[in-house]
Amino acid sequence: MDFEKALELYENSSAIELLYEALKFRKKDISLCSIINAKSGKCKEDCIFCSQSIYHKTNIQVYPFLPKEEILEKINHLSKFSDRVGIVVSGKKIEDEEFEKLLEVLEEVDTKVCCSLGLIEREKLKELKKFDVRIHCNIETNREYFKNICSTHSYEDKIRVIKEAKKLGLEVCSGGIFGLGESYRDRIKMALELKELKVDSVPINIIHPIEGTKIYNLIKEGKVKRLEIDEILKSIAIFKIILKDAEIRIAGGRKFLKEFQALALMALDGVMIGNYLTTEGRDIKEDLEMINNFLKIIS
């Protein structure tokens, strides 16, 4: 599907029509993932949405790379509910000393792991290949709009990591955030760019504006409009329709769908459960109940 066809479908369909179309392509089961913030804060990048950036004054926990035992304990707990656990490290890229600590963690992990390590170098990717991890590197938005959300690194920096990981045979998780001031046209372009990259998993986040960040102020001042629920649902659905072969998963900010979270499952292959990087998620048991009820209804 090219841009014009996707745009026509989006503009001439209601949210429920798009969700029913997406339902044809979603995978049978819903995979569950969760994340661990292994290093928090003091990031020198200026992404407008990030509460961990040094350019923003936010009330978050700041700490260095966690001890191995603490990370393993968190992984062991989350793996009781999740099919895959992501280890996230703040900053432009993981430092050498931190990377060595990460490898020590991976030596002792049995569950499937995803690693979000910023603009990681090829040599480090080769090391991670030994552990068959999935690499996470969000493009956040489309190529054209990226300049509006970050100036300290480029869209092409992101693409380099994704392409190098794919060349090495690593699975890649890459998606972005809805509600950064982009248009639905921008979101369609982002979906098509991810399709071209042949990513394996696509996490969709809905902006959760945290006080102190630039995006929070832009929304508060009315310069960026909050997305309505129907636009979020239509955008999720068009992602699944365009990216038929990838796992589309909902992640941060899904609470803004309110009681329509279960409806979104019509276009989703996965859900991130538990807490997020600097914000709390929904109770895991509530999520599991919602997912199980949805699967019963459509089976």
N, C-alpha and C positions, 0 to 999 in steps of 0.2 A: 504494500500500500504506500503510495507516494503522498506528499504533503497535501496536494489539492484534494485528493480523494478523502484523506483523513479529515481535512478541514470541512469538507462538504458534509461528511457523516456527522461530525461533531455539531455543526451549526443547524442541521436539519433533524436532529434527534433530541428527545427528552432524556433526562438522566436514566429513567427506568428502561427506556428503549436501548440505550447504550449498554446498560448493565446486563440486559438479557442477551444482547449480542456477545458481550464479553464472556458470559457464562458458557458459551459454546467452546471456549478455548482454555478455560481454567483447568488446572490439573485436578485429579480426583480427590487427593487429600490436601490438607493445609499444613505446610511445614511451619514449625515454630523455632524462632531463634531469640537470643537475648544477648545483651552486651555487658561488658565490664569496663568501667573507666579506669584503666590501669595507671594513668598519669593525668592529673587534672590541672588545667589553668596555665598561665604564663606563656600562652601561645603568641608569637610575634607576628602572626598574620592578621590582616584587618577585615576578615569576612564579616559582613554587616549583621549577620544573624547569630554570631557565636559568643556565648557567654564566657568562654575561656580565653578570649583575646585580650591582650594587654591594652588594647585601644578602648576597651569598655570597662566600666566600673560596675561590677555585678557582685551580688552576695552569694558566691559559690565557694565550695571547698577547693582549696588549692593544695596539691601534694605531689611529691616526686613519684617516680616509678615504684609501684607497690612491691613489698617483699614477695618472693616466690610462693611462700606458704599461704599468704593471704589470697593471692590470685587463684591458686589451686583450690583453696577452700570455696571461693566464689564459683569457680567453674563446676566443682563437684555438686554444689547446691543447685545451680541453674540447669545442669545437665539432667536433672531429675524430671524437668518439664520440657526442655528445649532439645531440638534435634541438632542444633549448632550454637556454639557460644562465641561471640566476638570479643576480641581483646583490642581496646582502643587506646591509643597513646596520643596525647595532645602535642601540638607543635607542627612546624612545617615538615619535618621528617624525624624519624626516630634516630637518636644518637647512638654511636657505636657501643658505648657501655650499656645502655638500655637494651640494645638489640641482643647483646650477649646474655643478659638476664632473661629476655624473652625466650631465647633458644633453650635455656635451662628449664623454663616452664613447659615448653612444648615437648621436651624429652619425657615428661611425666604425665602428659595428657592423653586420655583414651578417646574422648569424645571428638566430634568434628569441630574444627576451629576456624574462625575467620579473623584476620588481622587487619586493623585499620591503622596504618603507620605513616600516613602522609605521603610525601613525594619521595618514596623509598627508592634507593639505587638498585640497579640491575643485579649487582653482586649479592646484595641482601635477598633479593627475590629468589636467586638461585639457591641460597641457603634454605629459604622457606619451602622451596619445592620438595626438599627432602622429607618434610613433614606433611605434605599434601594439604596445606592450608588453603583457604579461599582468601583472596586479596580484596579488601574493600577500599574503594577510592571513588567517592561521589563526584560527579561532574557538576552537581548542584543545580545547574540550569543549562540552557543551550549556549552555543558558542557566541552568538551575537549579544546575548544579555549578560554574559559573565562579567563584563567590565563594570557592571552596575553593582556587583556584590563583593568584589575583591580586587585590590590593586597590587598586593604584595606577591602574588603568584598568578600564573595565567591558566587559561583553559587548556592550552597546549601542554603545560606541565602535567596536568591530570591525564591527558590522553597518552602521554609518554608512558606513565606508570601502567595504565591499562593495557596498552599494546605490548609492552615488554612482558607483563605477566602472562598475557595470552600466548605470546611466542614461546614462553617457557613451559606452557602446558598447565598453567595454574588457572583455576576457576576464578572469576572476577565478579564481585558484587559492586554495582555502581548505579546510583540513582540521583535523587536530589530533593529539593524542597519546593513545595507549592506555597505561593503567597508572599513572594519576595518583591512583588510589584510587577512581575511578568504578566503577559497576556496569555490567554489560552492558546494563541498561535505559538507563543514561545514554548509552551509545554508540549505541544505537538512536535515542534522541531526537536526538542530534547529527546522525546521518545524515539524519533527517527534516527537521531545521532547515536543513541544507545543501541538501537537495532543494528546499525552499521558496524558498531564495535563488537557485536556478538557477545555481549555480557551475559552471564549466566543467571544473575539475580539482580532485581531492580527494587531497591527500597524506596518507598515514597514517604516523605515526611511532609507534614502540614506545619507551617511555621507556628511555633510557640514563642511569641515574643517575650523575651526576658528583660525586665527593667534594667536599664543601663546600657543595652545594646543599641546600635544605630537603627536597626529595623523596628525596635520597640518605639523609638521616638518618631520615626517616619509614620508608623501606624497611628500613634497617638495624635500626631499633627494632621492626620488625614491625607498625607502625601502618598501613602500606600493603603489601599483598600483591603479590608479583611475579606477573604473568600466566603461566598455563600455555600451552604451545604450542597446544593444541586451542582454547583460548578466543581466542587471537590470530587463529587461522585462521577460526574461526566469525565473529568480528567483522569481519574483512576481507571475508568472503563476504557477510555481511548488508549491508554497505555497498554492494557491487556490485549486489545484488539490489534494494535500495531506490533507489540512484542509477544507474539503468540508462543514462541518457543522459550521465553525467559520466565523465571519465577518472579511474579509481581507480588511484593509484600508491603504491607502497611507498617509504618514504624512510628516515629515521634509525632506528637501533635494530633493523633487520631481522636483524642477526646473531643476535639472540636466538631466531630461528626455527630456527637451526642448519641441519641438513640438510634441513629442510622449506621452505626458501626457494623452491625450484622448485615445490613443491606449491602455494604461495600464488599462483603465477602464474596458476592456473586462474581466479582472481577479479580479476586485475589487468590494467589497460590500459597501465601505465607503471611504470618503475623509475627511481629516482634513483641515479645511479652516481657513483663518485669519493668524495672526502672530504666531510664535513659541516661545520657551522660551527666546532665546536671539537673534533671527534672524527674519527678516521680511518675511512674506508670500506673496502670490500673491493677487491681488485685489479680494475681495470676489465676486463682480459682474462678473468678468471674469470667475471665477471658476463655478459659477452658470450657466452661459451661456454655458460653455463647457459641463457640466454635463447634462443639459437639451437637448442640441443638440445630445449628445451621446444616451440618452434614447429614443429620437425620432427615431433615426436611427435603433436601435435594437428592437423597439417595433413592 
